[in-house]
Structure formats: structure tokens, C-alpha cells
């Protein structure tokens, strides 16, 4: 803008500063909330897409189709025979690699002993499946040499203090063996939105894997389709792979994050359904802000009729007038965007732990996808109020200078209905979504299973009390499946016997059923079994002596395998006088938070822990979605307040002469408040009549998509309706008090 138009615009803003301030606040709040949701959604939908041609990468899943199978049918534990069949195919159409997840290992480099969480054993083909950005060393050495390793940059710094780690060696310690590996390459860390933490790859050599305590005969398998797409490749190979009661599926890598949870994996998972719901709610928030912005613009335009008439008389054409309004709108929207960005900068430290995303890094250093979306929102909001100006710029100067100013009565009524209706819808939706997220976690049939939680063994619980508790819960609490007692948790067994290879675990008689372990041979403990009888796992049978083997009555599956940990030789005992330290409870995932609270209250406030840490992350992820839903609910309530305030200003201006007459006739603030509030009655009822059924139908269909859904409660719509009525009453009263203090006699003269 040139200096004179700029000064004129500043004067216009100063005369109606409350309207322009309301515009900026409304748009800034909408910008901030939509930016958060957009960045969060881009992160969610970008999982595993950083690999080159990610849609051609897949992992192999084993599906148990037996009617007798109970629980999750999907597993990543692929037998070596299936891997050999895949690897024997032509390398022109397919490349595959085994990938063994190995938890519970200790890794030591030059710096100090470091626990890296997990490492992965992989075949050389992994370098053709995943995409690595090498920063030191050569990826070819990993393919060719014996006992090689690839480290991420962060792992190299932990182990050696530098990313220049090519040729250095580190040790991997397991239960009873230690192996040395040489670093052949260091690669940039995979982005956070990778379904697993891939920090250390060691070469997959069956002898080395088994020496570390893992099963070298089954593992995860990843592949890349070269000529055909994944669906065609699976269709061609299915007859060669599938067997009795077992199907083998190819799951594209970008679908892992939003796909079903699978036995034997260590993957993060998200919820595509809820993300789309949040995006839809964000779209409504933006639309509400846009409607408020357009409505507030309709309030300022009639007061600029004389200005426009003078401009027309001075020779400004319609295109020039339209350009002036465009520049003014762009300034308002840009200021709002800057204020919204400033709000994000101030609250970034609070948002990051809630959403687990670095807002600043994503805005300023992230991929360019965000900026086209933000530019589209900016342009849409800038252009949105311009259609109102056509009626003004096309009018003659005489029409603009007349006392009968141009207003938009029908348009304002429509906008009022939309703003009130969308406000009610957004608040109801946020309430229902919050309750549903707390109630159920999953939405597709067959994906809701159970989880194991644990707590310290109660001091006052006897063996008979444990049996009564198990029987009582099975009868009276439908979400509790089973309960057992243990001396140690199965994922952290540390009670190694003195001068022995064995670890000892005291369990109650229902241990195999609880953890769904099969007897390889022999029997589990029976009621008449002596205290000296033992049950071993498969690993323990290799260490047992001839004398001790006389008391062994059975061999059971390795429980460490469920946690991707090295197999330890374990002796299982059922003591007459048990020494239990933990109580494990298997509970359904549906309404799991309420079940955990019930358990905590039942055991006098005891803290309940999850055995599956990835599922605990899933709960935290659902809480983040809940936080976003709450945020959108708060933003919608704020925008509803701004919208109703703008509508009250509009009504005051439309009824100013009527209010002046009432005041001269002796009307008090209460009478003027009722006059203003009554102006909302018709639009409020229309909004409820239109958006009430829409809200009910939408949320009913939304809840229908869940396996376990909460009910739509009639209290849900009452809350936002009461809120809107309360805001209308308060703002009408505020406007009445303001008008009562002013002299309105000049209004009757105009």
C-alpha cells in the first residue's frame, strides 16, 4: 500500500478496532490449531516413507488360519524354510533379508558399556531393502565380510564418541557368550517416524544368532519387489508359500504403522481413523474461523460506503477497488498467521512432550509439504471475504452516498446459523471422541486382544486368597481374563543359581495357560507333583546334568521368545510355600484404563504397570490424540465465543435505532439484554434443528466403526447448547451495559 492508503487503512482500523482485533484473534487461534494438526498428521502419514520407493518394500507376515487358534493370528516369526524359498527366486524380481530383533543384550564400545535397547541381525540383502545414507565407511563391507555391523550416527557416538567409527570393533554380551563385531559403515539415523528403532545391524549368521541366545530357525523377513508390485508378487508366490492352517502375507512397509499389531514385532502403531477425524474437525475449525472472518468483514463494509464513493469519483475502477480490499485482507491474514506462529513458538516446549513432535524443526527445517498446505489456507482466507465487496464496488457513487446503506441481512442470518451450528457440533464431537478414546482403543473386528499388567504381590494375599481372587474376577469382572503369581517377571528373569547356568522361577500352576506356552514334551506340574520336580525350557534342557534330569517332568516353550530376548536356561518350580513377588493380570484392551483403575483401587491404590512397553506407548499415543481432541474442543469454544461476540456487535449495529428508542422510553439494561438475546433465538433454534440431526447421525456412524463403542448420551449436546446460551446472555448483557452508558440521541439524528 502507498503511504496515504496505508494511513487511511490505519484510521479505518482504529475506528473499528474491536472488530479487527477479533478478526486477528480468531484467525490466529485457527492457524495455530490447524498448524499443530497438519504437522502431526504429516508425521503420522509419513511413517516409513523416507525409504527409496517405499511402496515396493514389504515385510512377510504369518497368519494362523486354524479355527482352534485363540488370540492374535498374525506373527512376524517366519520359518527359515519360507525364507529360503523366497531367496531362491530370481533376484531380478525380488530381494529379501532376514531381520532378527534382539532385546536384552549389552553392547560395549570404546567409551563405556551402553544399553542400546535392541539390535537387529540382518542378511546382506537388507542394504537393498532399506535406504541408508552412509556417512562413514562402505556398505559393501557389510555385504562381503564376516561378523560386520552397521551403526546409526547416534549409536556410533554412544559407543565410540564419534561417527567416524569405520573399522572399530565392539562387543555384544548375551547370557553366556560374547561376540565381537567390526563396524563397516555408519549411516544417518532414520527419522523418528520409522516403525522400529533401527540403530545397530549385525550380520545374520545362524551360529552367531544362536550363540547370543536367539532362535536362528525363525525370524522376521523383509523384502523389496523389483519388477512387480507387492500385490502381484504375493499373488504369484502364494501357492508356493501357504500351507495347512498357515498363510503368508506381504505387508507393504508404509502400512505397518497403521496396520494391526503383530506377535513378535517391536513396532510402533498409529490410528489412521482418528487422524482423519482430527483432520475433519480441524477443517470445521478453519471453516468456523472463516465464517467469523467473513461475518466481521460484513460489519465493516457498510461504514466504508463514502470512502468507496470518493474513490470511484476519483477514477478508481472496480479492479483497483478489489485489489485494495485484497491487500487489506492479506495484511489481516498475514498478521494473524504471524501471531499464530508466535503462539506456537511460545508454547512449543509444552506441545512437544504432548505430541512427541518438534514443531519448530518441522516448520523451519521439515519437508516442504507443510508450506503448500499453509499457503493454500492463507490464500483461501484472504480471498474469502472478497465476494462481499462485489456489491459495493459495482454500486454507483450515488447509491453509496445515500442514507440507505448496503447491508447483508439474509447472508448474516445464514452465517449466524452456520456459526452456532458448527460450534455446537465441534464441542459435542470433542466430548464424544474423548470418551470413546478412553473407552476403546481399536476399531476393526479381530484387532482387540488382551494385555498383561502387573503389580507387587500383596503382603496379605495367601495361596487360597489368590485362588479365590482368580475365580471371583472371572465371574464378576468381564474385562479381567486371568491372574497368576510369579517370583519374577518373565521379561526380566535375573535369579541365577550360584555356580550354575540356570535361572530359577517360582510360578503358580496356571503359568502355561496364562502365557499361552506349549509343552514340547512331558507334562506340567500336577496336584501330586513333589517339590523336587522341575519343568525346564528348551534352552535349559541343553544344560541339565544326568542326575538333575531325573526330576525333570517336562519341557516347555521358551518364554523369552515372546519378548525377543535371549533364551535363558530356566527351571520352573511350583513350591508348596511360594515366594511370589509379582501378581500378573491378563485384561482385555477394551476400556483398559477403567480396568487398570479398578485394579489399583482393588489393591488399595497399588500402581499398575504394563508388561508390553509398546502397548504402553500406544496408550500414550491415544492420550495424545485425546489431547488434540481436547485442544480442538477448546479452540472451537473460543471461536464460538468470538463468533457470538461478532454476531452481537452485528445485531447491536442493526438494531441501534430501535435500542435508542427503547432507552429514551426508559428501558433499563435488563430490557436491552433481553432485546439483544431474543435476536439470537430464531437462529439458535434453526441451528439446533439443522445441526442436531447431523451431529447425531455423524457421531452414531462414528461410534459404529468401533468394536466396543460408548453410547451417545443426550447430555452431550446439552453442554454446548447451554454454553452458547450462556455466552449469548453474557455478551448481550455486556453490550447492554455499554449502550446504557452511551448517549444514543445522535443515532436518531442520522
Secondary structure, DSSP 8 states (H G I E B T S, - for coil): --HHHHHHHHHHHHHTHHHHHHHHHHHHHHHHHHHHHHHHHHHHHTTTTTSTTGGGEEEEEEEE--TT--S--EE--EEHHHHHHHHTS-TTTEEEEEEEEEES-EEE-SS-EE--SEEEEE-TTHHHHS---EEEE-HHHHHHSSSEEEEEHHHHHHHHSSS--TT-EEEEE-SS-EEEEEEEEEE----S-SSS---EEEE--HHHHHHTT--TTEEEEEEEESSS-HHHHHHHHHHHH-BTTEEEEEEEGGGTTTS---BT-------HHHHHHHHHHHHHHHHHHHHHHHHHHHHHHGGGHHHHHHHHHTT--HHHHHHHHHHHHHHHHHHHHHHHHHHHHHHHHHHHHHH---HHHHHHHS-THHHHHHHHHHHHHHHHTHHHHHHHHTS-HHHHHSSS----HHHHHHHHHHHHHHHHHHHHHHHHHHHHHHH----STT---EEEEEEE--TT--HHHHHHHHHHHHHH-TTEEEEEEESS-TTS---B-TTSS-EEEEB-TTHHHHHT--EEEE----TT--TT-EEEEHHHHTT--TTGGGGEEEEE--GGGGGTB----EEEE--SS----EEEEEEESTTHHHHHHHHHHHTTT---EES-HHHHHHHHHHHHHHHHHHHHHHHHHHHHHHHHHHHHHHHHHHTHHHHHHHHHTT--HHHHHHHHHHHHHHHHHHHHHHHHHHHHHHHHHHHHTSSS-----THHHHHHHHHHHHHHHHHHHHHHHHHHHS--HHHHH-
